[in-house]
Amino acid sequence: MIRESIMTAQGSADGLMPFIDPGLDELSREFCHAARYWFDQSGHLVAVWGVGTNGHFGVSWDRWLKRQDIAPLRTARSCERLAGQLLERVRQRWPLGMAPHSIGLITDGSGVAVAPEDPWPLAPGWLDRRIARPGSLVALRRFDPAGNWALISQPSRSVAARRAG
């Protein structure tokens, strides 16, 4: 189960007041739209885009879960730009001085999520940890229950959802 995004208002007295961020929702929608277009062209299942101490990056996994760097094609550059904006907005939700220096997000083109406790997607075993503990992801936009992320993280549920849909 992936947790829904609860962002905290920095201006609130205790820093914990949940609120809806229409800008974050809109950026998440735009990013997923661009990513879906890129996935249609690439044939890959899931991808991570992020911002690290060395700049922007993109990595994807194909249907054999083989990791590849994302080529800087036009559609990938659009995803990278939107991912940067989305991650900057997410970083602003961390308490002052506590935001990670390197952070990324995962998408299958239908949904997008971050892993606050393990924010660096290029760390060894990161994807394996997300598959083993999908609850460690916080969804900025819900994943399709019959989508590629479900196919990887919950194969039996995904197959049932694809048959029903």
C-alpha positions as CSV (number, residue, x, y, z in Angstrom):
1,M,0.0,0.0,0.0
2,I,1.4,3.4,-1.0
3,R,0.7,6.2,1.3
4,E,-1.1,9.3,0.0
5,S,0.9,12.5,0.0
6,I,0.5,14.7,3.1
7,M,2.5,17.8,2.8
8,T,3.0,20.1,5.8
9,A,2.5,23.8,5.8
10,Q,5.7,25.5,6.7
11,G,3.9,28.4,8.2
12,S,1.8,26.5,10.7
13,A,2.7,26.7,14.4
14,D,3.5,23.0,14.7
15,G,4.7,22.4,11.1
16,L,2.3,19.4,10.8
17,M,-0.9,20.8,9.5
18,P,-1.8,18.9,6.3
19,F,-3.0,20.8,3.3
20,I,-3.8,20.3,-0.3
21,D,-1.3,21.9,-2.7
22,P,-3.0,22.5,-6.1
23,G,0.4,23.5,-7.6
24,L,1.9,20.1,-6.6
25,D,-1.1,18.3,-7.9
26,E,-0.9,20.1,-11.3
27,L,2.8,19.5,-11.6
28,S,2.3,15.8,-10.8
29,R,-0.4,15.6,-13.4
30,E,1.8,17.3,-16.1
31,F,4.8,15.2,-15.1
32,C,2.8,11.9,-15.4
33,H,1.5,13.0,-18.8
34,A,5.0,13.7,-20.1
35,A,6.3,10.5,-18.6
36,R,3.5,8.5,-20.2
37,Y,4.4,9.8,-23.6
38,W,8.1,9.0,-22.9
39,F,7.1,5.4,-21.8
40,D,5.1,4.9,-25.0
41,Q,8.2,5.7,-27.0
42,S,10.8,3.8,-24.8
43,G,8.9,0.7,-23.9
44,H,10.3,0.8,-20.3
45,L,8.2,0.0,-17.2
46,V,9.3,2.4,-14.6
47,A,11.7,5.3,-14.3
48,V,13.2,7.6,-11.7
49,W,14.2,11.2,-12.3
50,G,15.9,13.3,-9.7
51,V,18.2,16.0,-8.6
52,G,21.5,15.1,-6.9
53,T,24.5,17.0,-5.8
54,N,25.9,16.5,-9.4
55,G,22.7,17.8,-11.2
56,H,19.8,16.1,-12.8
57,F,19.6,12.5,-13.7
58,G,17.2,9.9,-15.2
59,V,17.3,6.1,-15.0
60,S,14.7,3.5,-16.2
61,W,14.1,-0.2,-16.0
62,D,12.8,-2.2,-18.9
63,R,10.5,-5.3,-18.7
64,W,13.5,-7.4,-17.7
65,L,14.3,-4.9,-14.9
66,K,17.5,-4.0,-16.6
67,R,18.6,-0.6,-15.5
68,Q,19.6,2.0,-18.1
69,D,20.4,5.7,-18.1
70,I,17.7,7.7,-19.9
71,A,19.0,9.2,-23.2
72,P,18.5,13.0,-23.3
73,L,15.8,12.9,-26.0
74,R,13.3,15.7,-26.3
75,T,10.5,13.9,-24.3
76,A,13.0,12.8,-21.6
77,R,14.2,16.4,-21.2
78,S,10.6,17.5,-20.7
79,C,10.3,14.9,-17.9
80,E,13.6,16.0,-16.4
81,R,12.5,19.6,-16.3
82,L,9.1,18.8,-14.8
83,A,10.7,16.4,-12.3
84,G,13.1,19.1,-11.2
85,Q,10.1,21.5,-10.6
86,L,8.2,18.8,-8.8
87,L,11.1,17.8,-6.6
88,E,11.8,21.4,-5.7
89,R,8.2,21.8,-4.6
90,V,8.5,18.6,-2.5
91,R,11.8,19.7,-1.0
92,Q,10.1,22.8,0.3
93,R,7.9,20.7,2.5
94,W,10.7,19.3,4.5
95,P,11.5,21.2,7.8
96,L,14.0,24.0,7.3
97,G,17.5,22.5,6.9
98,M,16.3,18.9,6.8
99,A,15.6,18.5,3.0
100,P,17.8,15.8,1.4
101,H,20.6,17.0,-0.9
102,S,19.8,14.3,-3.4
103,I,16.2,13.2,-4.1
104,G,14.3,11.5,-6.8
105,L,10.9,10.3,-7.7
106,I,9.5,7.1,-9.3
107,T,6.9,6.9,-12.0
108,D,5.3,4.5,-14.4
109,G,3.5,7.3,-16.3
110,S,0.2,6.8,-14.3
111,G,1.4,7.8,-10.9
112,V,4.4,9.4,-9.2
113,A,5.9,8.9,-5.7
114,V,8.9,9.8,-3.5
115,A,10.5,7.7,-0.7
116,P,11.1,10.2,2.1
117,E,13.0,7.8,4.3
118,D,15.2,6.6,1.4
119,P,15.2,9.6,-1.0
120,W,18.2,8.7,-3.3
121,P,17.0,6.4,-6.1
122,L,20.5,5.7,-7.4
123,A,21.5,4.1,-4.1
124,P,22.2,0.3,-4.5
125,G,19.1,-1.8,-4.1
126,W,16.7,1.2,-4.0
127,L,14.2,-0.2,-6.5
128,D,14.3,-3.6,-4.7
129,R,13.6,-1.9,-1.4
130,R,10.6,-0.1,-2.9
131,I,9.2,-3.3,-4.3
132,A,9.7,-5.1,-1.0
133,R,8.1,-2.2,1.0
134,P,5.7,-0.3,-1.3
135,G,4.4,1.5,1.8
136,S,7.7,3.4,2.0
137,L,6.5,5.4,-1.0
138,V,4.4,8.6,-0.7
139,A,2.3,9.1,-3.7
140,L,2.1,12.5,-5.2
141,R,-0.3,11.1,-7.8
142,R,-1.9,7.6,-7.4
143,F,-0.6,4.8,-9.5
144,D,-3.0,2.9,-11.7
145,P,-3.8,-0.5,-10.0
146,A,-3.3,-2.1,-13.4
147,G,-0.2,-0.1,-14.3
148,N,3.4,-1.0,-14.7
149,W,4.3,-0.2,-11.0
150,A,1.6,-2.6,-9.9
151,L,2.8,-5.2,-12.3
152,I,6.3,-5.0,-10.7
153,S,5.4,-4.5,-7.0
154,Q,2.2,-6.6,-6.8
155,P,2.0,-8.9,-9.8
156,S,-1.0,-11.0,-8.7
157,R,-3.1,-7.9,-8.0
158,S,-2.0,-6.2,-11.2
159,V,-3.0,-9.3,-13.3
160,A,-6.5,-9.3,-11.7
161,A,-6.9,-5.6,-12.3
162,R,-5.9,-5.9,-15.9
163,R,-8.5,-8.7,-16.4
164,A,-11.2,-6.7,-14.7
165,G,-10.5,-3.5,-16.6
